[in-house]
Amino acid sequence: MSTPSAAASGTFYVAGDLPVQRLGYGTMRLVGEGAWGEPSNPDEARRVLRRAVSLGVTLIDTADAYGPEIAERLICEALHPYPSNLVIATKGGITRQGPAKTEYVGRAGYLIQCVEMSLRRLKLERIELYQLHRIDPRTPLEESLGALKQMQDQGKIGHVGLSEVTPAEIEQAQQIVPIVSVQNRYSLADRRHEQTLTWCEQRRIAFLPWYPMAGGKLLKPDHPFSQTLAELARRHNATPAQLSIAWLLHRSPVMLPIPGTSQVKHLEENIAAASLQIGPDEWTQLEAASKAVPGGTSTALSHSQPSFSSLTFSMATSLALARRPDGALNPSERTRPSNELSS
């Protein structure tokens, strides 16, 4: 059996100048349940991080709220000094009061502290991609992103991204600082952000889907189209989880999946998904099955696929997308704090 490689997913250039393999790794599952506390097996957590890099992963997504602070610490313990091609994307703007309990804080002073502390924990002089974890409805966006722009001007941040936003919010943010990435909840079974994905695709803005396998819901036997997933997976000697990741890579050239796991075995399975070759008729079959999910995938399922979907799926081709976007936020549409699991 050949060793899986994230390189099979192809290359994407964030902002036109930051190359990453499209299939990355997300660290939220490295820490305790509900992103709270130490991992049950810290040694395995560090092994996962090292294995991810050895398998060609060049994009690791994390946040100061994972633990809190624990995921960033583990990354440093496992990987510092870092490979020259490794991009560590982190986030700030969420405080955590317990397992899956969060509050959004976008005050300038707090976000500046977040950046400084992430730099310290990660032992970095510059964070190449720093994402505002959530928009704080109690703080003017100009203040929140103004703080990140200040950090960018000082050379402590390379690029700025957003999380859980709409096209209108991105457009308003673009008036303050260039936005090069968006991290929204998205999966085969959860297409609520289809419009935002399309918007990003048109502007070559990176789209990082979190909860990419719907928290395992796609893998449960009672899921409405789990049988179709399982059948296609068996056909390709793969797992439903691998097929779900492959679908994300297939769905859009700006998609950068960041599936997470706390086990080396599952990590290797996830990375192997980049090499799956699925025919157009099979993708059509999967789409048809997903449309039958009651209330699960939203009306966006009828969204037409990009023209490349007619080709036999192979992620061996590198996608060099290189245009920096510019461009606005409707305060009435801002995401509000909640206690649901956050990316």
FENZIDA-V795802 format. One record per pair of residues at least 24 apart in sequence whose ideal C-beta (glycine too) atoms are under 6 Angstrom apart, sorted by the first residue. I is the first residue (numbers start at 1). GAP is how many residues later the second one is. D is the distance in whole Angstrom. If there is no record, write none. Layout:
# FENZIDA-V795802
i->I gap->GAP d->D
i->I gap->GAP d->D
This chain:
# FENZIDA-V795802
i->4 gap->51 d->6
i->4 gap->264 d->6
i->4 gap->267 d->4
i->4 gap->268 d->4
i->5 gap->51 d->4
i->6 gap->49 d->6
i->6 gap->50 d->4
i->6 gap->51 d->5
i->6 gap->265 d->5
i->7 gap->49 d->5
i->8 gap->266 d->4
i->8 gap->267 d->4
i->8 gap->307 d->5
i->8 gap->308 d->5
i->9 gap->240 d->6
i->9 gap->265 d->4
i->9 gap->306 d->5
i->10 gap->305 d->5
i->10 gap->307 d->6
i->10 gap->308 d->5
i->10 gap->309 d->5
i->11 gap->307 d->4
i->12 gap->307 d->6
i->12 gap->309 d->6
i->13 gap->307 d->6
i->13 gap->308 d->6
i->13 gap->309 d->5
i->14 gap->166 d->5
i->14 gap->192 d->5
i->15 gap->144 d->5
i->15 gap->165 d->4
i->15 gap->309 d->5
i->16 gap->306 d->4
i->16 gap->307 d->6
i->16 gap->308 d->5
i->18 gap->110 d->6
i->20 gap->38 d->5
i->20 gap->39 d->4
i->20 gap->67 d->5
i->21 gap->35 d->6
i->21 gap->37 d->5
i->22 gap->234 d->5
i->23 gap->234 d->6
i->23 gap->251 d->5
i->24 gap->33 d->6
i->24 gap->35 d->3
i->24 gap->232 d->6
i->24 gap->234 d->4
i->25 gap->27 d->4
i->25 gap->32 d->5
i->25 gap->35 d->5
i->26 gap->35 d->5
i->26 gap->232 d->4
i->26 gap->234 d->4
i->27 gap->35 d->4
i->27 gap->39 d->6
i->27 gap->44 d->4
i->28 gap->38 d->5
i->28 gap->232 d->5
i->29 gap->231 d->4
i->29 gap->232 d->6
i->29 gap->233 d->5
i->30 gap->41 d->5
i->30 gap->44 d->6
i->30 gap->232 d->6
i->31 gap->35 d->5
i->31 gap->36 d->5
i->31 gap->39 d->5
i->31 gap->40 d->5
i->33 gap->66 d->6
i->34 gap->65 d->3
i->34 gap->66 d->4
i->35 gap->31 d->5
i->36 gap->63 d->4
i->45 gap->29 d->5
i->46 gap->32 d->4
i->47 gap->217 d->5
i->48 gap->216 d->6
i->48 gap->219 d->5
i->49 gap->29 d->4
i->49 gap->30 d->6
i->50 gap->28 d->5
i->51 gap->213 d->5
i->51 gap->216 d->6
i->52 gap->215 d->6
i->55 gap->216 d->5
i->58 gap->27 d->5
i->58 gap->28 d->6
i->59 gap->28 d->5
i->60 gap->28 d->5
i->61 gap->28 d->5
i->61 gap->197 d->4
i->62 gap->28 d->5
i->63 gap->27 d->6
i->63 gap->28 d->4
i->63 gap->70 d->6
i->64 gap->28 d->5
i->64 gap->50 d->6
i->64 gap->54 d->6
i->65 gap->29 d->4
i->65 gap->31 d->5
i->68 gap->28 d->5
i->72 gap->49 d->4
i->72 gap->50 d->5
i->73 gap->48 d->6
i->76 gap->46 d->5
i->76 gap->47 d->5
i->80 gap->43 d->5
i->87 gap->41 d->5
i->89 gap->40 d->4
i->90 gap->28 d->5
i->90 gap->37 d->6
i->91 gap->40 d->4
i->91 gap->42 d->4
i->92 gap->41 d->6
i->93 gap->39 d->5
i->93 gap->40 d->4
i->93 gap->41 d->6
i->94 gap->39 d->4
i->94 gap->40 d->6
i->100 gap->241 d->5
i->101 gap->238 d->5
i->102 gap->240 d->5
i->103 gap->234 d->5
i->104 gap->30 d->4
i->104 gap->32 d->4
i->104 gap->233 d->5
i->105 gap->31 d->6
i->106 gap->30 d->3
i->106 gap->33 d->4
i->106 gap->38 d->4
i->107 gap->32 d->6
i->108 gap->35 d->5
i->108 gap->39 d->4
i->111 gap->36 d->4
i->112 gap->35 d->5
i->115 gap->36 d->5
i->115 gap->41 d->6
i->126 gap->30 d->6
i->126 gap->32 d->6
i->127 gap->30 d->5
i->128 gap->30 d->4
i->129 gap->30 d->5
i->129 gap->32 d->6
i->130 gap->27 d->4
i->131 gap->30 d->4
i->131 gap->32 d->5
i->131 gap->52 d->6
i->132 gap->30 d->5
i->133 gap->30 d->5
i->134 gap->30 d->6
i->134 gap->201 d->6
i->135 gap->199 d->5
i->135 gap->200 d->6
i->137 gap->197 d->5
i->137 gap->199 d->5
i->141 gap->188 d->5
i->142 gap->34 d->6
i->145 gap->28 d->6
i->145 gap->31 d->4
i->145 gap->32 d->5
i->149 gap->28 d->4
i->163 gap->180 d->6
i->164 gap->171 d->5
i->166 gap->167 d->5
i->167 gap->29 d->6
i->167 gap->32 d->4
i->168 gap->162 d->4
i->168 gap->165 d->6
i->169 gap->160 d->4
i->171 gap->156 d->5
i->171 gap->157 d->3
i->172 gap->156 d->4
i->172 gap->157 d->3
i->173 gap->156 d->5
i->174 gap->152 d->5
i->174 gap->153 d->4
i->175 gap->153 d->6
i->178 gap->148 d->6
i->181 gap->25 d->4
i->182 gap->25 d->5
i->183 gap->25 d->4
i->183 gap->27 d->6
i->183 gap->160 d->6
i->185 gap->25 d->6
i->185 gap->26 d->5
i->187 gap->24 d->6
i->187 gap->25 d->5
i->187 gap->27 d->5
i->188 gap->56 d->5
i->188 gap->59 d->5
i->189 gap->25 d->4
i->189 gap->29 d->5
i->189 gap->107 d->5
i->189 gap->108 d->6
i->190 gap->24 d->5
i->191 gap->106 d->5
i->191 gap->107 d->5
i->191 gap->109 d->4
i->191 gap->110 d->6
i->192 gap->106 d->5
i->194 gap->106 d->3
i->194 gap->109 d->5
i->200 gap->54 d->6
i->201 gap->51 d->5
i->201 gap->53 d->5
i->203 gap->122 d->4
i->204 gap->117 d->5
i->204 gap->119 d->5
i->205 gap->120 d->5
i->206 gap->48 d->6
i->206 gap->50 d->5
i->207 gap->47 d->5
i->207 gap->48 d->5
i->208 gap->48 d->5
i->208 gap->50 d->6
i->209 gap->39 d->6
i->209 gap->48 d->6
i->210 gap->133 d->3
i->212 gap->36 d->6
i->212 gap->45 d->5
i->212 gap->47 d->5
i->213 gap->28 d->5
i->213 gap->31 d->5
i->218 gap->26 d->5
i->224 gap->69 d->5
i->225 gap->64 d->4
i->225 gap->65 d->6
i->228 gap->61 d->4
i->232 gap->50 d->6
i->236 gap->40 d->6
i->238 gap->38 d->6
i->242 gap->27 d->6
i->242 gap->31 d->4
i->245 gap->25 d->6
i->245 gap->28 d->4
i->246 gap->27 d->5
i->246 gap->30 d->4
i->249 gap->66 d->5
i->250 gap->63 d->5
i->253 gap->66 d->5
i->274 gap->41 d->5
i->277 gap->36 d->6
i->277 gap->37 d->5
i->278 gap->35 d->4
i->279 gap->33 d->6
i->280 gap->30 d->5
